[in-house]
Amino acid sequence: MTELLSLFFIFAKIGLFTVGGGMAMIPLVQQELVQRGLMTITQAVDMVSISQMTPGPFAVNCATFSGMQLYGLPGAFFATAGVSLPSFILCLLVSRWFFAYNQSPVIKSVLAGIKPIVFSLIFSGLISLGGTAIFPGASFQSIDIPVLFIALASSFLMIRLKASPILLIIISGVFGAVFLKG
């Protein structure tokens, strides 16, 4: 039971400090799970991949996947409750106040100050997990060319051609099944 409560509080902390969307939680997940030895960096990359391609909110998917991997169904429940509860409570408490004062110069300044850290969190997660995907074993001595190709081609297609992320996920999965060794 102590492991489950610990998992709940780990994900409550992640849920409380994930500002700017689910991808911003990647550095926190890495710090809380990988550095504590609960998960390897490879497992974290797998968790992000599965969470991104399954329907539903990214943060909930990450928590559910991590909890399930660590402690089975009870772990999935505790991790998901942990990541969801802080934002639910905070939204209840702050929503009335925010809508009454959202045009305040102070509130606008605070939100403007938070935007750069959101970018930074997402970017650092990209570098950390992207490096692991492209450089197998995180050795940075060999490049996984097919994975790099998928990443660059998908980015190009999304940014320049506004390709559907769903279609790209399906195509990348088929490409991986045919050409990559898991």
LUMGUDO-338732 format. One record per residue (C-alpha): residue number from 1; residue in three letters; x, y, z negated. Coordinates in Angstrom, 3 decimals. Layout:
BEGIN
NUM  ala  X  Y  Z $
...
END
This chain:
BEGIN
1  met  0.000  0.000  0.000 $
2  thr  2.889  2.394  -0.686 $
3  glu  4.134  1.917  2.896 $
4  leu  0.694  2.840  4.220 $
5  leu  0.447  5.920  2.003 $
6  ser  3.952  6.927  3.035 $
7  leu  2.943  6.533  6.687 $
8  phe  -0.191  8.602  6.048 $
9  phe  1.873  11.451  4.566 $
10  ile  4.490  11.266  7.329 $
11  phe  1.781  11.718  9.938 $
12  ala  -0.060  14.306  7.837 $
13  lys  3.153  16.346  7.869 $
14  ile  3.494  15.831  11.622 $
15  gly  -0.155  16.785  12.143 $
16  leu  0.163  19.875  9.970 $
17  phe  3.228  21.216  11.767 $
18  thr  2.403  20.252  15.351 $
19  val  1.579  23.626  16.834 $
20  gly  0.992  23.959  20.560 $
21  gly  -0.291  20.560  21.561 $
22  gly  0.696  16.969  21.182 $
23  met  3.962  17.143  23.126 $
24  ala  5.268  19.580  20.522 $
25  met  5.124  16.760  17.985 $
26  ile  7.855  14.712  19.695 $
27  pro  10.784  16.250  17.755 $
28  leu  8.867  15.781  14.495 $
29  val  8.094  12.147  15.311 $
30  gln  11.731  11.596  16.165 $
31  gln  12.855  13.181  12.907 $
32  glu  10.316  11.413  10.724 $
33  leu  10.303  7.944  12.288 $
34  val  13.595  7.474  14.119 $
35  gln  15.864  9.136  11.582 $
36  arg  14.171  7.235  8.742 $
37  gly  14.866  3.978  10.568 $
38  leu  11.198  3.092  10.991 $
39  met  11.511  3.129  14.778 $
40  thr  14.351  3.099  17.306 $
41  ile  14.715  5.848  19.892 $
42  thr  13.703  3.311  22.557 $
43  gln  10.531  2.490  20.622 $
44  ala  9.834  6.227  20.312 $
45  val  10.189  6.664  24.087 $
46  asp  7.828  3.716  24.621 $
47  met  5.377  5.226  22.126 $
48  val  5.411  8.561  23.973 $
49  ser  4.948  6.826  27.338 $
50  ile  2.029  4.712  26.161 $
51  ser  0.458  7.639  24.296 $
52  gln  0.705  9.852  27.361 $
53  met  -0.872  7.355  29.742 $
54  thr  -3.748  6.207  27.535 $
55  pro  -6.963  8.218  27.287 $
56  gly  -7.446  10.496  24.305 $
57  pro  -5.475  13.116  22.427 $
58  phe  -1.723  12.577  22.577 $
59  ala  -1.168  13.077  18.830 $
60  val  -3.852  10.546  17.910 $
61  asn  -2.481  8.048  20.427 $
62  cys  1.066  8.483  19.060 $
63  ala  -0.092  7.977  15.494 $
64  thr  -2.240  4.972  16.353 $
65  phe  0.494  3.309  18.411 $
66  ser  3.177  3.971  15.777 $
67  gly  1.018  2.799  12.891 $
68  met  -0.008  -0.341  14.766 $
69  gln  3.596  -1.146  15.635 $
70  leu  4.805  -0.605  12.074 $
71  tyr  2.008  -2.064  9.912 $
72  gly  -0.694  -3.477  12.174 $
73  leu  -4.308  -2.309  12.078 $
74  pro  -4.100  -0.745  8.581 $
75  gly  -1.026  1.200  9.739 $
76  ala  -2.884  2.440  12.808 $
77  phe  -5.753  3.639  10.604 $
78  phe  -3.539  5.408  8.035 $
79  ala  -1.298  7.054  10.645 $
80  thr  -4.276  8.244  12.701 $
81  ala  -6.053  9.586  9.618 $
82  gly  -2.835  11.304  8.565 $
83  val  -2.260  13.079  11.864 $
84  ser  -5.933  14.094  12.219 $
85  leu  -6.900  15.191  8.724 $
86  pro  -4.685  18.305  8.357 $
87  ser  -5.858  19.916  11.590 $
88  phe  -9.479  19.039  10.850 $
89  ile  -9.313  20.665  7.406 $
90  leu  -7.321  23.639  8.694 $
91  cys  -9.790  24.213  11.539 $
92  leu  -12.684  24.185  9.103 $
93  leu  -10.969  26.677  6.806 $
94  val  -9.504  29.008  9.406 $
95  ser  -12.081  29.070  12.197 $
96  arg  -14.503  31.532  10.624 $
97  trp  -11.724  33.845  9.583 $
98  phe  -9.899  33.615  12.921 $
99  phe  -12.932  34.439  15.052 $
100  ala  -13.658  37.449  12.874 $
101  tyr  -10.085  38.823  13.106 $
102  asn  -8.579  37.407  16.324 $
103  gln  -8.307  40.867  17.901 $
104  ser  -6.194  42.151  15.017 $
105  pro  -2.732  43.374  16.102 $
106  val  -1.177  41.380  13.242 $
107  ile  -2.867  38.139  14.345 $
108  lys  -1.882  38.786  17.973 $
109  ser  1.723  39.376  16.866 $
110  val  1.805  36.172  14.811 $
111  leu  0.459  34.162  17.752 $
112  ala  2.983  35.813  20.099 $
113  gly  5.734  34.821  17.667 $
114  ile  4.577  31.202  17.594 $
115  lys  4.571  30.765  21.399 $
116  pro  8.392  30.573  21.768 $
117  ile  8.700  27.845  19.135 $
118  val  6.000  25.838  20.903 $
119  phe  8.068  26.011  24.089 $
120  ser  11.192  25.095  22.132 $
121  leu  9.543  22.060  20.510 $
122  ile  8.274  20.749  23.840 $
123  phe  11.619  21.417  25.558 $
124  ser  13.672  19.728  22.834 $
125  gly  11.379  16.691  23.010 $
126  leu  11.856  16.617  26.764 $
127  ile  15.640  16.723  26.444 $
128  ser  15.752  14.141  23.653 $
129  leu  13.390  11.562  25.136 $
130  gly  14.168  12.361  28.775 $
131  gly  17.836  11.777  28.108 $
132  thr  17.055  8.361  26.677 $
133  ala  14.950  7.426  29.709 $
134  ile  17.450  8.630  32.315 $
135  phe  20.642  7.601  30.501 $
136  pro  20.071  3.991  29.342 $
137  gly  21.271  3.277  25.834 $
138  ala  21.708  7.026  25.285 $
139  ser  25.357  6.604  26.339 $
140  phe  25.256  9.365  28.974 $
141  gln  27.819  7.328  30.930 $
142  ser  25.471  5.784  33.454 $
143  ile  22.421  7.283  35.085 $
144  asp  19.330  5.215  35.799 $
145  ile  18.841  6.497  39.368 $
146  pro  15.331  5.050  39.929 $
147  val  14.091  6.581  36.647 $
148  leu  15.700  9.926  37.524 $
149  phe  14.059  9.736  40.959 $
150  ile  10.628  9.074  39.434 $
151  ala  11.064  11.981  36.994 $
152  leu  12.249  14.486  39.620 $
153  ala  9.768  13.410  42.303 $
154  ser  6.853  13.482  39.854 $
155  ser  7.869  16.911  38.560 $
156  phe  8.160  18.249  42.106 $
157  leu  4.805  16.796  43.132 $
158  met  3.042  18.222  40.059 $
159  ile  4.641  21.676  40.189 $
160  arg  4.748  22.344  43.939 $
161  leu  1.911  20.252  45.309 $
162  lys  -0.362  20.206  42.239 $
163  ala  -0.548  16.406  42.463 $
164  ser  -2.851  14.623  40.068 $
165  pro  -1.010  13.459  36.928 $
166  ile  -3.308  10.420  36.839 $
167  leu  -2.311  9.423  40.368 $
168  leu  1.369  9.970  39.546 $
169  ile  1.102  7.794  36.428 $
170  ile  -0.452  4.987  38.473 $
171  ile  2.130  5.294  41.272 $
172  ser  5.002  5.450  38.766 $
173  gly  3.692  2.376  36.959 $
174  val  3.485  0.426  40.221 $
175  phe  6.959  1.660  41.223 $
176  gly  8.295  0.599  37.824 $
177  ala  6.664  -2.832  38.041 $
178  val  8.182  -3.438  41.470 $
179  phe  11.622  -1.835  41.161 $
180  leu  12.554  -1.485  37.484 $
181  lys  13.522  -4.092  34.950 $
182  gly  11.949  -3.615  31.504 $
END
